Amino acid sequence: MSDHCSPPLTAHTGGRTLRYARVAGFSLIGLLLAGGGLRLALQHQEARALEQRTAASLTRNVSTVVARPGDGQRSVTLPATLQGRSEITLLARSGGYLAAWHKTIGQRVKKGELLATIEAPEQDQELEQARAAREQVRARLELSRATLKRWEHLASLDSVARQDLDEKRSAAVQARADLAAVEANVRRLEQLKQFRRIHAPFDGVITRRSVEVGDLIAANGKELFALAQTDPLRLTLWIPQVYASEISQGQEVSLRIPENPGKKLSARVAHAAGALDPVTRTRQVELELPNPDGKLLPGTYGEVSFKLSSSAKALLVPTNVLVTGQNGNQVVVVGKDNTLSFRKITLGRDLGRDIEVLAGLEAGEVLVSSPSDLLADGETVNPKALPDKKGKDAPGGKPSGPARAASNDTAPDTPPARKG
């Protein structure tokens, strides 16, 4: 049996083994580092995805509309009430009881025509007494004059004292003064008697009669009649400041009566105030409307339309896009990058559902509908366009659902404008 012994290790063999160990160690470390880096990359990617999902969930959804061009011809329509050119209520200047009325409601009268008669027996007796007193004073005056004439003749003969002559002259002067007083009283009572006959002060129609035969009438008390001059008719309007400068005297305007929409009526600006009311910021305007046939009645409601300058073309936006507050009237504009900006605008006519914007916007700009108080300038949002009246989605966002039909004569089902 022979013994087999392993060959002795040499320095070359030991060095190679050490290199293999180092390579294996570095490889293991590299694998560990690569695995850790991959894990970190996956974690970072997941974190970014989570951040994006969180940001997307926090982005506010807003409904949007588009500013659209308005009509080329601008006009303003204001409510008005037809009035007589002259309207008065007739009162009695003298008391008594109503003996008769000669005209009643709806009847046309001429200037000076008798409308009613008032009787006052006690005033008639006072007048008779005053006339009798006047005759007494006249007789005394004639006697005083005759006596004075005789005494002046006697005085020229030095037959009477100077004092007696002066007394006769004084008596004649007093008699003349007494006559003037009683004559003034007679004229007063005669005038009161004339006041008991009520006459029409101008041509017109009786719009109201407030008394009956036998009613007790007091001077300057109960109304007797109301009289109106109906040709032409008068309309008084208060024009808002934004349109005040476009109204001029002599301008023709159109009038519409709701009960007779097919009939075209034309009125004229007769008078226009030279200043605005400092409280209401409006300008008073009076119109005249011809009414030769008398078919238009005082008190009728109408709508007056003024044609305005079309040089400044207005845009139309829904009223619920407005933000009103201490900064004035603003809207919230959605930019191309879906960021918000608050913008101040100048308003024109209020059309009910829509309102005119005269300055501050461009056609086609996207606006937030019914903006929330939580919206901030520079905020990024997710816009969703509301359907227009034709059922099409407006630009600037995604469709938000089926369109809802809306009539031009009814107000939209939208919240009021935000108060900022």
Phi, psi and omega in degrees: 000130183246146179272134176254126182245142178292146179292145181294142179288138178256170179294328181292318181294320179296322180294321180293321179297321180294324179294318178301320181294320179295316180299316180297320180295315179297322179297318180296317178298318179298318178297319179296317179296318180297317179297319178295319179296318178298320180295318178297320179296317179296319179295319178296318179296317178296323179295318178295318178298318178296320179297318179295318179295322178294316179297320179295322180290333180274346179291127185283136173274132178229145174273140186232155172227171184242135173291124185240154180296145177270189180290150178292319179266118181265146176208161177233136180244127182232147177284151180207159177239129179290136178227156173292151178301321172231131178227125181222161169247134183265127177243161178274136174270349181225141182277165179155206174236151183286115179277324181193147167246137188255346177224152180224186188299141177088347182274141177272141183230157175257159179302130179088355181289141183286128181255321183202160180232134179246137177251142178213087184302323182294326177291324177298320178293320177299322179294319179295319178297319180294322178293321178294318178297325178297319180295322178297315181293323177299317180297318179295325179293318179297319178295320180295320179294316180295318179296317180297323181295318179294318181292327176294324178293318179294325180293328179293340178261006182058038181262347181229159179284152179297325180296319180295322178296319179296323179295320179294321177296318178297321179296322179292319178296318179295322179295320177296319179294320178297321179295319178297323180293314182290327177294322177296322178293321178296316179297322178299313181291325177293323178294319176299323178294322177293325178296341180284356174251112186271120182245154177286128180282342178202169176293137179179196179234142179281120182260346180200137171235124190247009183229160175234162179300132180097348179296140176281127185248131175254148179298129180056033182252254186290140176293137178263303182222159167241131185234138181227140173268115191258003176220108359277168173271161182237141175231133178248125181236157174240108186273128178300154185304325184296336180249356190300323184287348182263006178256132181225154180294137183089353181294138177273136178230161179254148181234136178237129175259120185305326181285345180223068188293338183280346183270126180267125179241144181233130178240169182231142176286109181273320181216143177223129182297146180272009180206161177269150172292122185292344181271309184266349183056045178232161181245127181282133181226135176247133179248153173242133182236116178300140180214061186295327181273352178071015182283333176277127187257140173302142183095352180288139177276139177215172179235121183259131180245125176255130173279131183249169179297136180259014182293323178262106182279123183271157172259156178247132175223153175296149182294338184277007174269353186285142171240111183250140180182204184292341178269009181088201180274126181225162170230160179257114184263135176263118181282179181295332178266018178065026175261150185265148172215134177273131185228134179279140183228164174249125185267152174247234182287145171265111184262013180093273177289320181244168176219146180279143173243116183272335182203151176109349182225159172244149178299137179094350178291146185265132183238150177280129177272133181051060184298139179280155176293344183276348181293144181233151178296130181089357181289144176267133184229171176249097186283142175227118186287139172278146177291144178279186185295339181268002178089007179262149179283135177285153179292160176105009180178184182265157178299141182253004181141184181293149181287152177243125181291141180224132179275149179289343185265357181237151180285145180290158180274062185233154180292160178291167180298145180290140174263115184265000000 
